[in-house]
Amino acid sequence: MYFINKLALSTAPLALLAVPAAAEDLSAEAEAEAQQQTGRITVTATRTPVLQEEAPATVTIITDQDIADQLATDIKDLIRFEPGVSVRRAPARFGAAIGATGRARNEGFTVRGIGGNRVLVQVDGIRAPQGFSFGPQDAGRGGFADVSLVKQVEILRGPASALYGSDGLAGAISFVTSDPVDIIAGASIGGFVTSQYSSDDNEFAQTATLAGQTGNWSAMLAYTRRDFSELDNQGTTGGTGPTRTAPNPQDGRSDAVLAKLVWDNGPHRIRLTGEYLDSAVETEVLTGLGPAFTFGPNPVWIVDALNARDTTERLRASLDWTYDGSPEDAIEYAFLSAYWQDAEDRQFAFEERTALTATPAPDRERLNTFENRVYGAAGELRSGFDLGGMAHRIAIGGDVSWTRQEGLRSGTVPGRGETFPTRAFPATDFTLGGLFIADEISVGDGAVTLFPALRFDFYDLNPTDDPLLPTFTASGQSDSRLSPKLGVTVKLAPEVILFGNYAQGFLAPTPSQVNNFFELIAGGYTSIPNPDLRPETSESWEVGARYVGEVFSLQLTGFKGDYDNFISQQVVSGSFTPQDPANYQFVNFDAVEIEGLEARGEVKLDSGWNARVALAYANSDVIAPDGSRTPLDTIDPFNMIAGLGYRAPSGRFGGELILTHNARKGANELERAANGSDLFVRPDASTILDLTAFYAVTERLKLRAGLFNLTDETYALWSDVRGLSVADARIADAFTRPGRNLSLSASYRF
C-alpha cells in the first residue's frame, strides 16, 4: 500500500497542478477533472505529500483551474466560496493623520475567526511580510501575491507551528507558483495569454506567460498587469464629508512578474526564481472633506482636499536544489533553498486646510512606510522505511531567516511635541529559526495512519540604537518554543475515513509590540515598550469523518481551540493629563476559546452534472484576566455555500449556479451596552446568487464569464463591517458589497 500511494503521489501533481488551459486537449482536461473527485495532493497539512481526503486535518486546495473558473482577481475572490475563511475589505475612508479605515485594502486572511499575523502566509515556502498598524497607517498582508501567477493554494485550518513555526498560530495559507514544466506540458515551448475584465472595480487585467525547454534546461517568464478603479458598493449618498456612502474615487494599477530558470537532470533539480510585485493606488478621500472638529463643538479648520497615494512593492530571489529519488533510496527526497526578499509598504497623504480660528492650520503631509528585508534558508529530508510491521515516512528539516524590520513616520506639520522623521519602533533585526521532525506511520496496511510532529523554534529581537529615536532606550528579547502535533486517520472502509488532530501553535511578539514608542505629553498619553512580552500560544483539537466515493463525498468536522497570552494594547497607568499621562503598553492580556462545526459535501455524476454544499459555524469568547467573558468579534456568523453545475464530459463547456448565505451576527455574539442595546452595526442576513460559465471555442481558446449578485441584493459582510459603531449606522451602506456585476475572461494557449 505504501509504495502504491508513493507512486500515485509522485505522478499526481503534474495532472492536478496544471496552469489554466495547460492540458494538451479537452479530453486530458476532462480526465484531470475526474481525478479531482478522489482528492488532490497536499503538502502543507503534513510536510509530506498526501491525498487531501487522507490528511489528518482540514485542508482546502484551490487550483489555478478553480481560480480561473471563479474569475478571481485577488485573495478576497479566491476564498469567495470557502466557508470559515474570510478576507476583510473595509471601504477607503481614512484620514491623513487620524483614522485608517480601509487603507490596507485586502487586509489578510482570517481562519476560523483568527487572523492578521496569527495566520501564516507563505509563497513557495517563503513567509509573506507581517502586517502592521499604527495610527493612520495600516499595512495588511493581502497584497503580496498575484493570484494569476499561482498554481495552487492550500488552506490549512488550525495551528501549524509544529510544521512551520511562528505565525502558524491559527492556520497556514500556502501559495505555490508555476514551474516551466507546468506551462509546456511536455512540449519544447509554450505559453498562454489571458485577458479579463471585472465590472465591480472596472478592472482590466492581462497575463502573458512563455515557457520553453531544451535538454536539461527550462525557463519561464510570466507577467500580469492590472488597472482598476474603486470597488463599487450600494451606497447612494454622494458629495463630500463623512455622510458620503458612495465609494471614494480611486485609480490603481499593479504589475507582477515571475521568472524561473530550471536545470533538471534525473532526480536532481536546481531552480532559480525571481518574483516582483508592484502596486499603486491613488485615492481622493471625499469623505474627509469639510469642517474638522478637534477641540469642541465648533470647527477649527476646513479640509479642502485630501489625496493619498499608497504603494506596495515586493521583490524575491531564491535558489533551491531538489533531489527526488525512489522509495528504495535511503533518502527519497531532499530540498535545500536560500532566498532574499524585500517588501515595502508606503502610504502618503496630502491634506489642504483652511483655518477658521486663531489656531494655525497649514497644509500637511504624512508619509508612513513599513519595510521588511529578509535573508533566509531552508532544508528538508524525507526517508521511508519499514520497522516492526509499520511503514514510516519521516521528514526532517529546518529553516532560519534574518529580517531587518523598520517603519518611518514623516511629513510636514507634525503633531504637538513630535518631530519628523520618527518611528513607531526602532529599526530591529528579527531572527526566526526552527528544526522539525514529522513522521507518517502506516499501521495495518494503511488502515491506521499516525502523523506525529515536533518542532523546536527560537527567535531573537535585536533593536538598533536608532538615531530617529534619540530619547528612547529599546529592549531586546529572545525565547524558544517546542510545538507538538499529532494527527491520526482510520480507514473503516476504502470510502470511509475518520480523522483527528491535536496541535499547538505559537506566535512570537513583533518588534513593534515589544518596543512600541510614542509620546504626546501635551495630549496626556504615551506608549511604552514591554521587554517581558510573551509569545501567544494556541492548542486545538479537531475530529471528523469523511466519505469519499466515486460519485458522492461528505466531510463533517468539529473543532475546539484555546488561545492564550493574546497580545493587546492596554492602558497600564496614568490619568490622561500632561502631569500624569496615560501609558499604553502591549501586554499578554486575553485568552480566547473557539469551537465550531464545518461540513461539506459533493456529488459528481458521469453525465456531467455536479452539486456541492459547504457550511461553517463557530462561536468564541474572549476571557479577560478577571475571568469576565466577551464574544470575539472576528468570528464570522454562520455561512453556507451551495452550488449546482454542469461540465460536459468532453470538457467543452460548463457552468455553475452558486448560492451564498451569510447569517446575521447574533446579538449575543457581540459585546453589548449596559442596557442591552447594540453597540455595533450588525448587517442583515443575506443570500446571494452567482453564475459562472466557460466555453472552449477551440482546444486552445477558452472563454469564461461570471455574473455575480444576480438579484442585485444590497448586503454587507460581517468581516468588512465589524467594529462599526451604531453611532455610525448612517454610513453603513458605505460598507456594502457591489451590486450586480460582471466578469469576463478569455485565455489562449499557444
N, C-alpha and C positions, 0 to 999 in steps of 0.2 A: 504493500500500500504506500509506504514512504517513497519508493522510487517512482511509482506511478504518479503520485502527486508532484514529485520533483519535476518530472518530465512535463506535466501539464503546466506547472508554474513557469518553467523556462520558456515555453513556447507561447503561452497565453498573452503576454504583454504586447507582442507585435500585432496580434489580432485585435486586442481590446483598447490599445492606447494610440490608435492612429489619429492623425490630424483630420480636420474636416475634408471630406471628399477624397481621402487618401487611398481608398480602395481602387484597384485597377478597373473594376466594373461593378455594376449594380448587384450582381449575384454575390460577389465577395462581400459587399456591404451588408446584404441581407443575411449572409452566413455569420458575420460578426455580430449582428443584432441578435441572432438566435443564440449565440454563445452567451450573451449577456443574461439570458434567462437563468443560467446556472451560476451566475456570480461573476464578479470582476476581481482583479488582483489588488490587494492592499499590502503595503509595506509599513505604513505609518502605525498600524494597530499593534504590531508585534516586533518590528525591526527585521522580520523575515517574511518573504512573500507567502501569503495565504489567500485562499479564496475568501471573498467578502463574507459569505454566509458561514464560513468556518472560523471567523475571527471571534475571540472571546469577549469582545466589546462591540459597542455600536459605532459603526463607521460608515459614512456615506461616501461614495465615489461618484464624482461628476466628471465625465469625459469631455473632450473637445467637441465630440459629436453632440452631446447634450447642450453644451454652451452654444453651439451654432443653431441647433433646433429651437432653443428657447430665445434666440436672438438677444442674448445677454451682452451688455456693453460695459458692465462694471460689476463689482462684487455684490452690490445690492440686488442686481438682476440675477447674479449667479445663484443666490440662495432663495430666490423668489418662491420656489416651490419646495422648500425644505423646512418643515415644522421644527420648532425648537431651536432654530438658529436665526439670528436677525442681524441686520446692519443698521445702525442709527443714521438717519439723514434728516437733520433739522433744517428749516429754511434759513437762508443767509440774512440774518437780522442783527448783525454785530455792530459795535461802535469802534471808534478809533482808540479810545483809552479805557472804555468800560463796556463790558459785555462781549461774549464770544459765540453767541448762538449761531450755529450753522457754519462756523468758519472752517471747521475740519472737514466739511462735506461728508463723504462716507467715512465715519469715524473709525470703524473696525468691527470685528466680529463679536457677537455675544452668543455664548453657547450655554444652554440651559440656565440662562439668567445671569451668568458671569461673563464679563467682557473686558475690554481695554487691554492693558499689558498682562492681564491674567490668562490670556489665551495665546498660546504660541502660534506665530505665523512665520512660515519659512518658504523660501523659494529655492528649489533644488538643494534643500538641506541647509540653507543659509538663513539665519534669522532676519526677519524684517526689522527695521529700526523701531524703537519703542515710541509710543505716543507721549505727548507732553502737553500740559495745560497750565497756564499761569496768567491771571488777569484777562486781558483781551486776546491772548494768544491761545490757540487750540490746534495742535498738530496731531492729527489722527494717524492710523496705520493702514487706512484703506486705499491709499493712492500710490502704493509702491509696487504694484503688479498690474500689467495689462492682460485682461482675460483672453485677448485674441492670440497671444503667444503661448498659451498654456495648453499642455497635452492632457493633463489630468489634475483634479483637485480632490484631496482626501480630507474629510472632516471627521476627526476623532472626538467623541464626546467623553468627558471625564478626564481626571488628572493624567498627564503624560510625562511627568517629571522622571519616572523610573526609566524612561527611554530617552528623553531629550533634555532633562534638567530644568533650570529656571525658565519661567514663562509658561510652563505646561501645567499651571495650577488647575485650570478648568477644562482644558482641551487643547487640540492642536489642529491647525489648518496647514496642509502641505500642498504647495503648488509645484508641479513638475512641468518643465518646459520641454518642447520637442527636440529631438535629435535629427540629424540629416536622414538616417535610415527610415524615420517615420514619415518623411516627406516623399522620398523617392520610391519607397515600397518595392525595392528590388531592381529598379531601373538605374541607368547611369546618370540621368539628370531629370529633374522635375521640379514642380512647384505649383503654387496656386495663387490666385488673386481673388480678393473678396471686397465687395463694396456694400455698405449698409447705411440705412437711414432710419432714425428714430424720431418720431414727432414729439415725444414728451419733453425733450430738451432741444429739439431741432438739430440733432447731431448727424453729421456726415462722417463716416469712418471708412478708410481704405486700408487694406492689408495686402502686402505683396511678399511672397516667400519663394526663395530659389535655393535649391539644394542639388548637389552633384557628388559623384563618387568615381574615383579612378584608382584601381588597385586597392591598396590598404588605406587610402586616404578618402575622406568625405568631408564636406563642408556645407554650411547653410548660412543664409542671411535672410532675416525677416524684419519687416518694418511696418508699423501701423501709425497712421495719422488720424487724429480725431479733432473735429471742430464742432463746438456746441455752444448753446446759449443756456439761460437759466432753466432749471427744472420747473415745469408747469405745475400749477395747483388749481384748486377750485375756489380760490379767494376772489371776491368780487369788488372789494374796496380798493380803488386806485389812489392816485395822488401821492402826497408826501406825508411824512410823520408816522408816529408809532401805530396809528389806527389802520394804516395800509395793510391789506391782506394779500393783494396780488404780489407775485414774486418780484424781488428786486432785480433789475436788469443785470445780466451777466454775459460776458463774452469769454469763452475758454477754448483752449487747444491743448493737445498733448501729442508727443512724439515718443514712440517706443521702438527700440532696436534690439534684436537678439542675433548674435553671431556665434557660430561654433565651427571649430576645426577638430576633426577626429582622426586618429590613427588607430586602425583595428587590425590586429594580427592574431588570428586564432582566439585563444582565451584572453588575450591582453588587449586593453583599450586605453588610449590616452586621449583626453579631451580638454581642449582649451575653449573657454566660454567667455564672451563679453556681452554685457547687458547694459542698456542705457534707457532711462525713462525721464522725460522732462515734460512738465505740465505747467500751465499758467492760466489763472482765472482772474479777470478784471470785473469788479462789482461796483455798480452805482447804488449806494445804500440809501435809497429814497426814504426808507423807514427811519433813518437817523436825522432827517432834516427837520428844522423848526426850532421852537424855543427850548432851551435847556434849563431845567430846574435843579439846582445843586444845593442851595443853602436855605430854601424856604419856599413859600407859595408863589413867589414872583420869579420870572425867568431872569437869568443872569446874562445869557447871550443867545444869539440865534445861530444855529448851524445852517450855513448857506449851501454847503456842498460837502459830501463825504464819499470819497472814492478809494477803492482798495485794489491792490494787485498782489495776489498770492501765488507763489511758485513752489513746486516740489521737484526735486532732482535726485535721482539715484543712479550711481554707476557701480558696476560689479565686474570683476575679473576673477576667474577661477581656473585652476588647473587640477585635473584629477586623473588617477590611474585606477582601472578596474581589472581584476582578474576573475573570470567566470569559468570555473572548471567543471568537473563532473562529480557526481555523488561519490565515486570511488576515491577521489583525491582526499588527502588529509585536510587540505584547505580547499573547499569547493567555491569559496567566494572571498575576495579581498577588495578593499576600497581605500584609497588614500587621496586626500584633497587638500589644497591650500587656496585661500581666497583673500581678496581685498574688496571692500565695499565702502562707498562714501555716499551719504544721503543728507540732504539739507532741505529744510522747510523754511521759507521766507514769507513773512506776512507784513505788508506795507499798507499804511492808510494815510490819507491826506485829508484834513478837515479844515474847511474855510469857515471862519466865525466872525460875527459882528457883535461887539459888546453892547449891552443895554444899560449897564450901570457903571459905576466908577471902577469896578473890577476889570482889569485888562483881559481881553480875550483874543490874543493874536492867533493867526492861523497856526496849526500844529501838525506835525508828522509823527508817525510811530512806525518803527521798523523792528520786528521781532523775528529772531532766527532760532533754529534748533538743528544741530548737526551731529551726526554720528559717523565717525571714521573708524572702520573696523579692519583688523587683520585676524585671520583665523585658520585653523587646520583641523581636520577630522580624519579618523581612520576606523576601519571595521574589518573583522574577520568572521567567516562563518565556516562551520565544520559539522558534518553529520556522521553519526556512528551509532552502532547498536551496543547496548550494555544491559545485561540482566534481563533480556527479553523485551527491552524497551528501546525505541528509536529516539535518539536525541538529535537536535538540530540547534547548535549553540552559536550565538552571535556575541562577540566581544569587541568592544571599541571604546572610543572616547573622542572628545573634541575640546578645543580651547580657543578662546577669542580674546583679543585685546582691543578695547574701544576707547577712543577719545570722544567724550560727550560734552558738548558745550552749547550754551544758548546766549544770545545777545539781545539786550533791550536798548534801543537807541531811538533817536528822533530829535524833534525840537520842542521847546516849551515843556520840560518835564514837570512832574507833579511837585508839590511843595516838599522841600527837603531832599529831592532827588537830584542826581547829576548823571547826565547821559554822556557816553555809553556806560551801561552797567549790566549786571547779570542777576538772574534769579537764583543761581547757584554757581559755584566756581567751576571752571573747566576741570573735568575729572577723567582720570584714567580708570577704566572699569574692566576688570578681568573676570571672565566666566570660564569654568572648565569642569570636566567630569569624566568619569570612567563608568562603563556599564557592562553588565553581562545579562544576557537573556537566553532562555532555553525553550525549546519546543519539544516536549516529551510525549511521545505517542505510545499508548498502552493498549494492548489487545487489538493489534492491527488497526489502530486508529479509532477504536470505539470510545476511548477516553484520551483527551489530549490536555496536558498541563502547559501553561505558559508563565513560568516564574521569571521575574526580572528584578534586578537590583542595580541602583546607580549611586555612586558617590560623587557629590558636587562640591565645588568650592567657588567662592567669589571674593573679590577684593576691590574696594572703592578707595581710590587714592587721589584726593583732590589736590590741585596745584595751588601754589601761592599766587592767586590771580590778581594782577595789578588793577583790574577793574573793580575789585572789592577790597580796597586798602584797609578798611576798618574791621574786616571780618576774618576770624580765625576758623578755618574749616577743620573738620574731623574726618579721619579715615575710618574704614570699617572692613572687617573680613570675617568670614564664617564658612562653615561647611554643613553638608546635609546628606543623610542617607535616605533614599526614597525606594521603598519596595513596591512590588506589584505581583499579583498572582491572578492568572486567568485560567479558566477551565471550560472545555466543551465536552459534551457527552452525546454521542450518536445513538439514539434509541432505535433508529431505523435509518436507511440511506437518506430519507427525506426529512427526518426529524432530528433537530439538534437543540439540546439545552446548553445554555452558557451562563457563566458567572464571572465576575471580575471584581477584584479588590485592588485599589491603587491609592497611593499617597502622592501629593504634589506639593511644590513649594515655589515661591517667587521671592527673589532677592529684592531688597529695597533699591530704589533708583537713586542716582546721585542727587536729583532734585528733591527727593524726600528726606534724605539724610542731612543735606546741607542747604535746605531752602533758606533764603535770606532776603528780607525786605523790611525797610524802615520808613514809616510815615508818622513820625513822632507828633507832628502838628495835628494829624488826624486821629491820634490816640491809639495806634496799633502798630505791631511789628510782627515779623515771622522769624523764628529762631530754629537752629538746627537740632537734630536729635541723633547723636552718635550711637545711642543704645537701641535704635530701631531694629526690631527683629524681623526675619523673613515671614511672609504669610505662608500658611500651610493648609493643606486640604487632605481629606480622607473620604473616599467614596466607595459605595457598594452598588453593584449592578447585576441584575439577574434577568434572564429572558429565555424565550423559546422561539425557534424558527422551524417553519415547514417550508421546504423548497422542493417543488415538483416541476415537471416539465411544463405544466400549464399554470399552476397556481402556486403562489408563495405568500407566506404570512410571517410576521415577526411581532412579538409582544415583549416589551421591556419595562422593568421597574427600576428606579434608581433612587439613591439617597446620598447626599453629600454634606459633610461637615467642614466648614472653612473657619480657621482660627487666625487670630492676630491680624485681622484686616487692618490695613493702614488707612487712617483717616486724619484729616487736618482738624484739630480741635483747639479751642481757647483753653490754655492751661493756667493762665494767671492774668492779672491786670483788670482794670475797670474802664478802659476805653477813654482815658483822659491823657493829655500831654504829660501830666505829672505821674500818672500810673498807667502807661499804655498797656493794652491787652497784648498778650503774647500768643500768637498762633504757632502750633507745632504739629508735625506729623507724628502720630503715636499709633501703637497697636491697640486699637480701641474696641473693635467689634468682633463678634463671631457670627457666622451665618449658617443656617440649616436649610437645605433644599431637598425636596423629594418630589417625585413625579412619575408619570407614565407616558410611554410612547408606543405607537402601534403603526404598522404599515403592511399593506397587502397589495398583491399584483396578480393580474390574470393576463396571459398571452395565449391566444388561440392560433392554430395553424392558418386559419383563414385570414389573419392579419389584424383582427380586432383585439384590442387590449384595454385594460382598465386598471386603475391604481387608486389607492387611498392611503393617506398618512395623516396622523394626528399627534399632537403633543400637548401635555398638560403638566404644569409644575406649580408648586407652592413653596413659599420660603419666608423665614423670619430672620431679622437682624437682632442679635442678642447683645445688649449693651452691658458694660461692666457691672451695673447694678442689677442685672438679671431681667430687666424690662425687655419686652419684645415689640418690634415694629416690623411690618411687612417690608420685604426687599422690593424696591420699585423697579428694578431692572428685569424682573421676571415678566415675560410676555404672557398675556392671557391665553386661554385655550385657543388653538388654531388647528385647522384641518385643510388638507388638500385632497381633492378628488378629481380624477381625470378619466375621460373616455376617448379612446383614439383608434385610428386605423392606419396600418402601414401595409401597403401592398406587398405580397410575398416576393414580388420581383424587385422591391426596393425603389420602384419608380416614383411613387407619390405616397403621401400620408398626411395625417393631421391629428390634432387633439383638442378637445374642449376641456378646459380645466376650471374647476370651481375652487375658490379660496375663501374660507370662512374664518374670520377673526372675531372672537367674543369680546364683549366689553369687560374692561378691567373691573373686578368686583369691588364694591365699596369697602369690604372687609379685607381687601388685599393691599390697602394703602393706609398710611398714617392719616388720621382724621383730626378735626378740630375738637376742642373740649366739649362742644355742644353736639358733636356727632355729625356735623356737616362736612362736605368735601373740602379738602384743601387744594386739590389738584384737578385739572380737567381730565375727565375720563371719556374718550371718544366712544360713540355708539358702536355696537356690533356691526359688522359689515360682511357682505357676501358678494364676491367679485367673480365675474366670468371672463376668461381669457381664451382666445382661439389661436392656435398656431398651425401652420401647414407648410409642406415642402413639395416641390415637384422637380424631378430630374429631367430637364429638357433633353439632354444627351447624357452619355456616360461621363462627360467632363463638366457639364454646366448644370448647376443646381440653383433653384430659386426657393427662397423661404419668405414667409410673411407671418406676421403676428398682429392680431387686433386685441388690445388689452383694455380691460374695464369696459366690456361690451355694452353694459347697461348705463354707462356714464354716471356711476354712483359717486356721490360725494362722501368720502370716507377718509379717515386718518388712522395711522398705525400707532399703537401704544409706544413702540420703540422710538418713534420720532417725537411724540408729544410729551413723553414722561418728563415731569418736573415743571410743567406749565401750570402756574397758579390759577385758581379760579378767578382771582382778581384780573387776570389777563384773558378771560374767556372770550372777550370780544374779538380777539385776534386769532381764535382757534382755527379759523378757516385758512390761515396762512400755513398751517401745518398739514393740510390735506394733501393727498396724493393726486397725481394727474388724473384728469377725466379720461374719456375715451381717447386712445392713442394708437398709432400705427407704427409698426416696424417692418422694414423690407430689407432683404439682402440677396445678393447674387454672388456665387462663387464659381470660379472656373479653374479647373486643374489642367496643367499642360505638362 
